[in-house]
């Protein structure tokens, strides 16, 4: 299991998004991983989902981060 933020973020992605994000520069991957970690920390709905299924909460946070405009 990956322990670094980028590795954990990549593991939470579906295969198509994992490939697309993997093609991005490392700096962009790190930015997305940091946004993903913030999403997991601040969203109360994800806290509830995390209690039921941590992988599902991580995947949902990843979908939200990728669905946002870059910036």
C-alpha positions, 0 to 999 in steps of 0.5 A: 500500500502506498504511503506517500500522498501521491501514491495514495491518491493514485490508488484511489483513482479509477484506472482511466483517471490513474493513467491520465493523472500519471501522465501529468507532471509530478508537480501537478500530481502533488497539487492534486494529491494535496487537494484530495487530502484537504477534501478528505479532511474537511468534508463531513459527508466523507467522514461518514462514508469513511466509517463505512468504507475508507476506500469508497471515501477516498475514491469519492474525494478523488472524483470531486478533486478531478471534477473541479476546474484547475486553478 
